[in-house]
Amino acid sequence: MALATRTDRRPSTTRTLWDSSVGKKTVMAVSGLIMLLYLAVHMIGNLKIFFGSGEFNHYAHWLRTMGEPFLHYEWALWIVRVVLVAAVVLHAVSAYQLSRRDIRARPTAYVHRRPRASYATRTMRWGGIILALFIVWHILDLTTGTAHPGGFQPGHPYQNVIDTFSTWYGNTVYIVAVLALGLHVRHGFWSAAQTLGAGRASRDRAFKAIANALALVLTLGFISVPVAVMTGVVS
């Protein structure tokens, strides 16, 4: 008599975690914090444009040489890019799957809106889409130069930034995206704190204040660059 073979295997812990709503929210929280850290560093780097072309271009060159001689040219930058892309993809996939799961669990819309839902909460989905489209445009504009207005100059990021923000559409796209980013960070940081267990009733006001402060600083920091170009402060 042939022995029965066991074909069913228990899913791995990683798969079980990913399939759960708690797991997806945790992935969203961690990936969101990774992106938030990158945004803070990126904003600080952008502000170097106020110190002139030499300082800004030197910073852009340093990004490609950081880690040398232990790492080869641009290796560290590509590591950052890979981690960032992974965080963006995981964040977006988790958000989409959680949204679909929520729709399946609640096939009919609420008769009345939840009164405590903020504007940022209600627009998280559209804000994410706006940011995703902006990332594509931003890369094509200032990294590859494919969608750059005028003549893209590799190795001259200062002039490339000036070119972009010398156009009305470059300023419009950037500012709209940054405003969406501010709303996203404002809600996302507080939500991540709740998901990761850092949020408590006694800390709720503090985390909301930190979220508001982060959103405000990032929004003003990023918007200051196109505004400076438009007003001639940076030229």
MIMARNU-88209 format. One record per residue: x, y, z of N, C-alpha, C, O in turn. Coordinates in steps of 0.02 Angstrom, whole numbers, padded with zeros to 5 digits, always signed. Each point is the difference from the previous one (the first is absolute). Layout:
<pts>
XYZXYZXYZXYZ/...
</pts>
This chain:
<pts>
+00043-00059+00000-00043+00059+00000+00045+00062+00000+00044+00008+00042/-00057+00035-00090+00042+00060-00007-00015+00049+00056-00057+00009+00020/+00110+00022+00005-00009+00049+00053-00025+00065-00030+00022+00022-00053/-00069+00009+00088-00027+00064-00024+00053+00054+00008+00034+00004+00052/-00028+00036-00102+00049+00055+00002-00035+00063+00022-00056+00015-00021/+00089+00021+00063-00028+00063+00025+00019+00057-00048+00059+00016-00007/-00108+00013-00025+00014+00052-00049-00013+00070+00028+00025+00050-00027/-00065-00047+00081-00014+00066+00027+00055+00021+00049+00017-00038+00046/+00009+00096-00056+00052+00026+00043-00025+00064+00033-00035+00041-00031/+00055-00032+00093-00019+00061+00035+00038+00059-00030+00060-00005-00013/-00095+00061+00002+00035+00058-00028+00052+00026+00049-00005-00010+00061/+00056+00041-00088+00054+00027+00042-00026+00057+00043-00052+00029-00013/+00091-00014+00064-00018+00055+00045-00004+00066-00038-00044+00041+00012/+00092-00033-00059+00001+00062-00039-00063+00006-00042-00030+00054-00003/+00010-00110-00030-00060+00002-00041-00062+00011+00042-00045+00038-00020/+00041-00070+00078-00057+00010+00045-00005+00072+00022-00055+00029+00002/+00113+00001+00014+00001+00070+00021-00023+00046-00057-00038+00047+00010/+00063-00061-00070-00017+00041-00058-00074-00005-00017-00030+00050-00020/+00001-00108+00028-00070-00010-00017-00048+00032+00050-00058+00011-00016/+00083+00005+00075-00043+00030+00050-00003+00076-00007+00046+00031-00025/-00102-00002+00047-00006+00073-00003+00051+00033+00045+00027+00053-00017/-00014-00083+00075+00050+00028+00046+00068+00000-00032+00038+00048+00007/-00021-00102-00043+00064-00004-00034+00007+00053-00053+00053+00032-00006/-00105-00022-00034+00003+00050-00053+00006+00070+00029+00036+00042-00027/-00071-00029+00082+00005+00066+00032+00070+00010+00029+00026+00056-00001/+00005-00109+00026+00068+00005+00026+00049+00015-00056+00045+00041+00008/-00053-00075-00065+00042+00013-00058-00008+00072-00022+00049+00034-00016/-00111-00010+00014-00013+00070-00019+00034+00048+00048+00030+00050-00021/-00034-00065+00086+00030+00044+00050+00076+00003-00006+00029+00055-00001/+00003-00113-00004+00073-00002-00004+00025+00031-00065+00047+00040+00001/-00078-00058-00057+00021+00029-00064-00013+00075-00002+00039+00037-00029/-00093-00015+00061-00015+00072+00003+00053+00037+00040+00019+00056-00019/+00004-00085+00073+00052+00033+00041+00067+00003-00038+00037+00048+00007/-00023-00100-00046+00061+00000-00041-00004+00058-00050+00049+00036-00010/-00106-00028-00022-00009+00054-00049+00002+00068+00034+00025+00049-00028/-00052-00045+00089+00001+00063+00037+00072+00021+00016+00018+00058-00005/+00023-00107+00026+00070+00014+00013+00035+00026-00062+00039+00048+00002/-00053-00081-00059+00030+00022-00063-00022+00071-00017+00041+00041-00022/-00105-00026+00031-00026+00067-00016+00034+00054+00042+00016+00053-00025/-00005-00068+00089+00033+00049+00043+00072+00014-00024+00021+00058-00002/+00015-00111-00014+00069+00009-00025-00001+00034-00068+00042+00044-00013/-00088-00063-00030-00006+00030-00067-00015+00075+00005+00027+00040-00038/-00071-00022+00083-00017+00071+00009+00061+00040+00022+00012+00055-00025/+00025-00082+00073+00060+00035+00024+00050+00010-00058+00030+00053-00006/-00023-00105-00035+00044+00005-00058-00024+00053-00049+00040+00038-00027/-00106-00035+00016-00028+00049-00046+00014+00072+00023+00012+00044-00041/-00012-00034+00106+00009+00068+00027+00071+00026-00012+00013+00060+00008/+00033-00104-00028+00068+00022-00016+00001+00045-00062+00050+00034-00013/-00105-00034-00024-00003+00043-00060+00005+00074+00020+00020+00041-00041/-00039-00024+00103+00004+00069+00023+00072+00023+00012+00012+00059+00010/+00036-00106-00011+00070+00017+00011+00039+00006-00065+00061+00007+00000/-00097-00010-00056+00032+00011-00064+00011-00064-00040-00007-00055+00026/+00023+00064-00090+00008-00056-00046+00057-00046+00020-00005-00061-00006/+00061+00090+00030+00057-00041+00018-00016-00048+00056+00017-00059-00003/-00049+00084+00055-00019-00041+00057-00050-00054-00020+00006-00058+00021/-00056+00077-00061-00052-00048-00019+00027-00054-00046-00015-00059+00008/+00055+00079-00057+00029-00049-00046+00049-00046+00036+00004-00059-00017/+00033+00086+00065+00047-00041+00038-00038-00053+00041+00021-00057+00005/-00078+00077+00024-00041-00047+00037-00026-00056-00045+00000-00058+00019/-00022+00076-00079-00025-00049-00048+00055-00049-00020-00012-00060-00008/+00073+00086+00001+00057-00043-00017+00017-00046+00058+00015-00058-00010/-00019+00085+00072+00015-00041+00059-00048-00059+00006+00020-00054+00023/-00082+00063-00043-00048-00055+00003+00023-00060-00040-00015-00057+00016/+00053+00070-00069+00024-00054-00043+00066-00029+00023+00019-00055-00020/+00016+00091+00063+00065-00025+00024-00001-00021+00073+00050-00025+00025/-00107+00034+00010-00002-00019+00071+00013-00075+00007-00024-00041-00039/+00062+00025+00090+00018-00069+00012+00066-00020-00030+00025-00054+00016/+00003+00096-00059+00066-00016-00029+00054+00010+00053-00007+00043+00043/+00061-00083-00045+00016-00050-00051-00028-00070+00015+00010-00047-00038/-00045+00040+00095-00028-00066+00016-00050-00022-00053-00001-00058-00019/-00041+00104-00003-00048-00013-00053+00022+00033-00065+00034+00051+00002/-00053-00080-00058+00016+00030-00064-00045+00060-00014-00048+00012+00036/+00064+00024-00088-00037+00060-00020-00074-00017-00010-00017-00045-00039/-00026+00082+00073-00074-00004-00003-00029-00063+00032-00061-00009+00000/+00102-00035+00029-00028-00059+00032-00045+00018+00058-00055-00027+00005/+00077+00072+00038-00041+00020+00058-00065+00032-00023-00053-00012+00029/+00057+00053-00081-00060+00033-00027-00049-00051-00026-00060+00007+00009/+00086-00059-00043-00045-00052-00026-00030-00043+00055-00056-00024-00006/+00094+00015+00061-00028-00036+00057-00059+00040+00028-00053-00029+00016/+00062+00094-00009-00055+00043+00024-00059-00004-00047-00057-00005+00023/+00070+00007-00088-00055-00003-00049-00038-00066+00004-00062+00000-00003/+00098-00055+00009-00033-00066+00004-00043-00005+00062-00057-00023-00003/+00084+00045+00060-00039-00002+00063-00061+00045-00006-00055-00019+00022/+00063+00077-00052-00055+00047-00007-00054-00027-00046-00060+00005+00014/+00081-00034-00071-00049-00030-00046-00038-00057+00033-00061-00005-00008/+00097-00037+00045-00033-00055+00036-00051+00027+00050-00055-00027+00006/+00073+00081+00030-00046+00030+00048-00062+00028-00034-00056-00009+00024/+00067+00042-00081-00057+00029-00037-00047-00054-00025-00061+00005+00007/+00090-00058-00036-00041-00055-00027-00039-00035+00055-00060-00012-00006/+00094-00005+00061-00033-00034+00056-00055+00044+00030-00053-00024+00018/+00067+00089-00013-00049+00046+00027-00062+00004-00045-00057-00003+00024/+00069+00009-00088-00056+00007-00048-00041-00064-00004-00061+00002+00000/+00095-00060-00004-00036-00064-00004-00041-00013+00063-00057-00021-00004/+00087+00034+00062-00036-00009+00062-00061+00045+00004-00054-00022+00020/+00062+00085-00040-00056+00047+00002-00056-00022-00047-00058+00002+00018/+00077-00025-00078-00050-00022-00048-00038-00061+00025-00061-00002-00003/+00098-00047+00029-00033-00061+00023-00043+00012+00061-00054-00030+00006/+00075+00073+00039-00041+00017+00057-00063+00037-00022-00054-00010+00028/+00061+00053-00078-00058+00036-00026-00050-00047-00031-00061+00006+00011/+00086-00054-00051-00045-00049-00031-00034-00044+00053-00058-00017-00006/+00096-00001+00057-00028-00041+00054-00055+00038+00037-00051-00029+00018/+00062+00094-00008-00049+00041+00034-00064+00006-00041-00056-00001+00026/+00065+00008-00093-00059+00005-00044-00039-00064+00000-00062+00001+00000/+00097-00058-00001-00036-00065+00000-00038-00011+00066-00054-00029+00001/+00084+00054+00053-00033-00008+00065-00058+00048+00008-00046-00013+00039/+00047+00068-00076-00052+00051+00004-00021+00019-00071+00019+00054-00024/-00058-00098-00011-00017+00012-00070-00042+00062-00012+00001+00027-00056/-00038-00004+00105-00040+00060-00008+00030+00057+00040+00026-00010+00055/-00029+00069-00083+00031+00057+00033-00038+00019+00062-00059-00016+00007/+00093+00050+00038-00032+00024+00060-00054+00051-00018+00009+00040-00046/-00066-00043+00080-00053+00049-00012+00023+00069+00023-00012+00050-00034/+00046-00048+00091+00027+00062+00026+00075-00006+00006+00026-00052+00019/+00009+00105-00035+00073+00000+00009+00017-00002+00074-00034+00028+00042/+00089-00061-00029+00024-00001+00069+00022+00070+00019+00044+00028-00033/-00074+00002+00084+00011+00071+00014+00071+00017+00018+00021+00057-00011/+00017-00105+00039+00068+00016+00023+00053-00011-00054+00059+00013+00012/-00080-00037-00071+00048-00011-00053+00025+00067-00027-00040+00041-00022/+00105-00030+00023+00029+00063-00023+00005+00000-00075-00009-00051-00034/+00023+00111+00007+00009+00007-00072+00057-00044-00024-00005-00032-00053/+00060+00031+00091+00057-00041-00019-00018-00074-00002+00022-00036-00045/-00063+00013+00094-00020-00070+00001-00040-00018-00061+00011-00052-00031/-00058+00095+00013-00044-00015-00057+00036+00004-00066-00023-00029-00049/+00080+00064+00046+00035+00008-00064+00066-00039-00004+00040+00012-00045/-00028-00057+00093+00062-00038-00001+00010-00038-00065+00055-00002-00028/-00110-00028+00003+00006-00040-00061+00019+00044-00060+00046-00017-00037/-00082+00073+00029+00015+00044-00057+00068+00033+00009+00036+00011-00049/-00018+00004+00111+00065+00028+00013+00056-00048-00020+00050+00021-00028/-00060-00085+00042+00049-00051-00019+00007-00004-00075+00056-00008-00026/-00112+00012-00010+00003-00003-00074+00037+00061-00028+00041-00006-00045/-00057+00065+00073+00034+00061-00022+00075-00005+00011+00039+00018-00044/-00019-00043+00102+00071-00007+00016+00034-00051-00045+00058+00010-00021/-00092-00065+00005+00029-00051-00045+00013+00030-00069+00053-00011-00029/-00102+00048+00003+00009+00032-00065+00055+00053+00002+00038+00007-00047/-00034+00028+00103+00052+00051+00007+00070-00030+00001+00046+00027-00030/-00039-00083+00064+00066-00033+00004+00024-00017-00071+00059+00010-00016/-00104-00036-00026+00018-00017-00069+00022+00062-00037+00052+00001-00033/-00092+00053+00039+00018+00062-00035+00065+00029+00027+00042+00023-00040/-00032-00025+00105+00060+00029+00031+00063-00036-00024+00051+00031-00013/-00055-00097+00007+00058-00039-00024+00014+00016-00073+00057+00010-00019/-00110-00007-00022+00008+00015-00071+00026+00071-00010+00033+00015-00050/-00049+00029+00097+00021+00070-00007+00072+00011+00023+00040+00026-00038/-00024-00044+00100+00064+00019+00029+00051-00057+00007+00057+00013+00020/-00077-00075-00035+00048-00055+00004+00021-00024-00070+00059-00001-00016/-00107-00016-00025+00016-00023-00068+00001+00057-00050+00032-00004-00052/-00068+00059+00067-00004+00057-00045-00048-00010-00058-00005+00044-00043/-00032-00099+00042-00045-00015-00056-00055+00052-00007-00017+00020-00056/-00011+00003+00112-00055+00049-00002+00023+00069+00023-00041+00041+00020/+00106-00030-00022+00027+00064+00025-00012+00056-00049+00011-00009-00060/-00034+00067+00083-00009+00057-00046+00068+00029-00020+00044+00008+00041/-00037+00007-00104+00064+00026-00023+00052-00055-00008-00018-00058-00012/+00080+00075+00018+00053-00050-00008+00025-00026+00067+00028+00037+00040/-00039-00101-00028+00023-00032+00062+00075-00004-00001+00030-00020-00050/+00002+00039+00107+00073+00000+00005+00022-00050+00053-00002+00016+00060/+00024-00075-00079+00025-00048+00050+00058+00029+00039+00046+00030-00028/-00047-00039+00094+00053+00026+00042-00009+00072+00020+00043+00029+00034/-00099+00002-00055-00014+00070+00018-00071+00004+00030-00043+00032-00030/+00032-00063+00087-00068-00001+00029-00027+00068+00018-00060+00012-00004/+00105+00035+00023-00023+00067+00018-00037+00032-00059-00055+00026+00008/+00086-00027-00066-00030+00031-00059-00063-00038-00021-00048+00030-00023/+00048-00096+00031-00059-00039-00018-00060+00017+00044-00056+00004-00024/+00069+00008+00089-00053+00020+00045-00027+00069-00019-00061+00011+00000/+00106+00034-00017-00021+00067-00021-00044-00004-00062-00051+00033-00004/+00071-00075-00044-00040-00009-00062-00070-00024+00015-00049+00026-00027/+00044-00076+00071-00066-00029+00016-00045+00051+00032-00058+00007-00019/+00084+00029+00068-00042+00047+00038-00005+00069-00032-00026+00047+00029/+00052-00042-00089-00010+00061-00040-00061-00007-00045-00017+00046-00037/-00015-00104+00041-00061-00012-00039-00060-00002+00047+00005-00023+00056/-00063+00046-00081-00060+00001+00043-00023-00070+00016-00023-00014+00056/+00029-00032-00105-00025-00068+00013+00046-00038+00047-00023-00042+00038/+00089+00056-00041+00046-00033+00046-00016+00020+00072+00000-00043+00044/-00013+00108-00033-00018+00023+00066-00068-00028+00023-00007-00021+00057/-00041+00020-00103-00067-00023+00018+00001-00074+00020-00028-00018+00052/+00059-00024-00093+00004-00071+00015+00035-00012+00066-00023-00040+00041/+00078+00074-00030+00040-00011+00060-00038+00022+00063-00001-00036+00050/-00029+00095-00052-00033+00027+00059-00062-00042+00017-00013-00013+00059/-00026-00007-00110-00059-00042+00013+00022-00066+00032-00032-00023+00047/+00086-00007-00072+00024-00063+00027+00024+00008+00072-00012-00043+00042/+00046+00098-00028+00025+00012+00068-00057+00010+00049+00003-00023+00057/-00056+00058-00079-00058+00009+00044-00033-00067+00014-00021-00013+00057/+00017-00029-00108-00027-00068+00010+00044-00039+00048-00024-00039+00041/+00090+00049-00048+00048-00034+00044-00011+00021+00073+00002-00042+00045/-00012+00107-00034-00010+00024+00067-00061-00032+00033+00003-00019+00059/-00058+00014-00095-00060-00033+00026+00013-00074+00014-00023-00027+00050/+00060-00004-00095+00015-00071+00006+00042-00013+00063-00013-00047+00037/+00064+00088-00027+00044-00007+00058-00038+00014+00065+00008-00035+00050/-00050+00086-00052-00038+00019+00060-00043-00058+00026+00000-00013+00060/-00034-00021-00104-00041-00056+00022+00043-00064+00008-00010-00038+00047/+00057+00028-00093+00038-00062-00002+00044-00010+00061+00005-00056+00025/+00027+00109-00001+00045-00008+00058-00040-00021+00061+00020-00046+00036/-00077+00080-00024-00041-00018+00058-00027-00071-00006-00002-00037+00049/-00018+00018-00110-00027-00067-00012+00054-00053+00011-00014-00053+00028/+00076+00068-00050+00055-00047+00009+00015-00011+00074+00015-00055+00022/-00019+00109+00017+00012-00006+00072-00052-00045+00033+00016-00039+00044/-00078+00045-00067-00053-00043+00027+00012-00073-00019-00007-00045+00041/+00026+00034-00104+00010-00068-00025+00057-00035+00037-00004-00059+00016/+00059+00096-00004+00059-00030+00031-00004-00002+00076+00048-00019+00033/-00105+00039-00006-00010-00006+00072+00029+00056+00041+00000-00003+00061/+00025+00056-00095+00028+00056+00038-00054+00047+00024+00010+00038+00048/-00067-00040-00081-00055+00046+00018-00037-00023+00062-00018-00059+00006/+00006+00104+00038-00040-00011+00060-00046+00060+00008+00013+00053-00027/-00065-00063+00065-00047+00055+00010+00036+00061+00029-00015+00057-00017/+00062-00070+00063+00037+00054+00032+00049+00034-00047+00020+00057+00011/+00000-00093-00065+00049+00029-00047-00032+00024-00064+00034+00026-00044/-00099-00033+00038-00034+00015-00063+00011+00072-00021+00015+00013-00059/-00023+00033+00106+00008+00071-00017+00072+00015-00022+00012+00039-00046/+00037-00070+00080+00070+00011-00017+00017-00025-00070+00034+00033-00038/-00059-00094+00022+00014-00028-00067-00033+00041-00055+00028+00009-00054/-00088+00016+00067-00033+00042-00049+00037+00066-00010+00005+00025-00055/+00023+00002+00110+00039+00062-00005+00064-00012-00040+00019+00041-00041/+00014-00099+00053+00060-00017-00037-00016-00009-00074+00036+00023-00044/-00092-00057+00030-00021-00011-00070-00013+00066-00035+00021+00010-00057/-00055+00036+00091-00014+00066-00029+00065+00039-00013+00007+00032-00051/+00039-00037+00100+00064+00036-00007+00041-00028-00058+00028+00038-00040/-00024-00104+00034+00037-00031-00054-00030+00019-00068+00036+00019-00046/-00102-00022+00042-00034+00017-00063+00014+00073-00019+00013+00015-00058/-00015+00029+00108+00011+00071-00014+00072+00014-00021+00011+00036-00048/+00037-00065+00084+00071+00011-00016+00016-00026-00070+00033+00034-00039/-00055-00095+00024+00014-00029-00066-00033+00041-00055+00030+00012-00052/-00092+00008+00062-00036+00038-00051+00035+00066-00013+00013+00017-00058/+00003+00021+00111+00033+00064-00008+00070-00008-00029+00022+00040-00041/+00014-00091+00064+00068-00012-00024+00003-00014-00074+00041+00028-00036/-00085-00073+00013+00000-00017-00071-00026+00057-00043+00028+00014-00054/-00081+00020+00076-00030+00053-00040+00046+00061-00004-00004+00039-00047/+00047-00030+00097+00044+00058+00000+00045+00004-00061+00019+00055-00021/-00002-00113-00008+00046+00000-00058-00034+00029-00062+00027+00048-00028/-00085-00073+00006-00032+00031-00059-00019+00072+00013+00004+00042-00046/-00026-00025+00107-00018+00069+00015+00062+00045-00006-00005+00056-00025/+00063-00080+00048+00061+00039-00005+00020+00012-00072+00024+00054-00017/-00034-00104-00025+00017+00008-00072-00050+00048-00032+00020+00043-00040/-00084-00049+00056-00051+00044-00029+00011+00072+00018-00011+00045-00041/+00033-00032+00102+00009+00068+00025+00069+00029-00014+00013+00058+00014/+00031-00099-00042+00066+00024-00018+00051-00004+00057+00057+00020-00008/-00078-00046+00066+00048-00008+00055+00055-00048-00019+00058+00010+00017/-00077-00064-00054+00048-00046-00028-00004+00005-00076-00053-00006-00029/+00110+00018-00002-00001+00009-00073+00068-00022-00029+00010+00004-00061/
</pts>
